[in-house]
Amino acid sequence: YNVRVPAGIAARLPQIGVADVGLRWRAGAAPREAEVRALLAGAGLRCVRIGHVLDPVEGVREHQIKAKGPAPLRIEDLVLRLNTADGLVGFSAVPRDD
């Protein structure tokens, strides 16, 4: 649909940002999805999709997440939370333009 929204209305609509988040957990340390959702929610992000990847050699488990939240996204807050997450061995947090 190609609908024009009047400028005044568009300014009042909530702006939503999207980010791709990857979390790599030490073998046996990966939390349940509810805990991952709570971790991101603390930075104002809502998980839309959570994928799971397991490295069969090292046993490292990765959560691949699509997250949304009010713009501007609080990526720095997320990074600060992730820096203190127990068992996390690596992460990425990449805001998207779509």
C-alpha positions as CSV (number, residue, x, y, z in Angstrom):
1,Y,0.0,0.0,0.0
2,N,1.2,3.5,-0.8
3,V,-0.6,5.6,1.8
4,R,0.4,9.1,2.7
5,V,0.3,9.9,6.4
6,P,-0.1,13.6,7.3
7,A,3.1,15.0,8.9
8,G,1.3,15.8,12.2
9,I,0.1,12.3,12.6
10,A,3.4,10.7,11.5
11,A,5.2,12.7,14.2
12,R,2.9,11.3,16.9
13,L,3.2,7.7,15.8
14,P,5.7,5.7,17.9
15,Q,9.0,5.0,16.1
16,I,10.2,1.5,16.4
17,G,13.8,0.4,15.9
18,V,15.0,-3.1,15.0
19,A,18.3,-4.8,15.9
20,D,20.0,-8.2,15.3
21,V,21.5,-9.5,18.5
22,G,23.8,-12.5,18.8
23,L,24.6,-14.1,22.1
24,R,27.3,-16.8,22.5
25,W,27.2,-18.8,25.7
26,R,29.9,-21.1,27.2
27,A,29.0,-24.8,27.0
28,G,26.2,-25.6,29.5
29,A,25.7,-21.9,30.5
30,A,23.0,-20.8,28.0
31,P,19.9,-19.5,29.8
32,R,16.3,-20.4,28.9
33,E,14.4,-18.2,26.4
34,A,12.5,-16.5,29.2
35,E,15.8,-15.3,30.8
36,V,17.1,-14.1,27.4
37,R,13.9,-12.1,26.9
38,A,14.2,-10.6,30.3
39,L,17.9,-9.7,29.7
40,L,16.9,-7.7,26.5
41,A,13.8,-6.3,28.1
42,G,16.0,-4.6,30.7
43,A,17.4,-2.5,27.8
44,G,13.9,-1.7,26.4
45,L,14.0,-4.4,23.7
46,R,11.4,-7.1,22.9
47,C,12.5,-10.3,21.3
48,V,10.5,-11.0,18.1
49,R,12.4,-14.1,17.1
50,I,15.0,-16.3,18.8
51,G,17.1,-18.8,16.9
52,H,19.3,-21.4,18.5
53,V,22.7,-22.6,17.1
54,L,24.9,-25.2,18.8
55,D,28.6,-25.6,18.0
56,P,29.0,-29.4,18.1
57,V,32.8,-29.2,18.7
58,E,33.1,-26.6,21.4
59,G,29.6,-26.9,22.8
60,V,29.1,-23.2,22.6
61,R,25.4,-22.2,22.2
62,E,24.3,-19.1,20.3
63,H,21.0,-17.3,20.4
64,Q,20.3,-15.3,17.2
65,I,17.7,-12.7,18.0
66,K,15.6,-10.2,16.1
67,A,14.6,-7.5,18.6
68,K,12.4,-4.4,18.5
69,G,12.1,-1.4,20.7
70,P,11.3,2.3,20.9
71,A,13.6,4.4,18.8
72,P,16.3,5.4,19.4
73,L,17.3,1.9,20.6
74,R,19.2,1.7,23.8
75,I,22.1,-0.4,22.4
76,E,24.6,1.0,24.9
77,D,22.3,-0.1,27.8
78,L,22.1,-3.5,26.3
79,V,25.9,-3.8,25.9
80,L,26.4,-2.8,29.6
81,R,23.9,-5.5,30.6
82,L,25.6,-8.1,28.4
83,N,29.0,-7.3,29.8
84,T,27.9,-8.6,33.2
85,A,25.9,-11.6,32.0
86,D,27.3,-14.8,33.6
87,G,28.4,-17.4,31.1
88,L,28.4,-15.1,28.0
89,V,31.5,-15.5,25.9
90,G,30.6,-13.1,23.1
91,F,27.9,-11.0,21.6
92,S,26.9,-8.7,18.8
93,A,24.2,-6.0,18.8
94,V,23.6,-4.4,15.4
95,P,20.8,-1.9,14.8
96,R,19.1,-2.1,11.4
97,D,17.5,0.5,9.3
98,D,14.3,-1.4,8.5
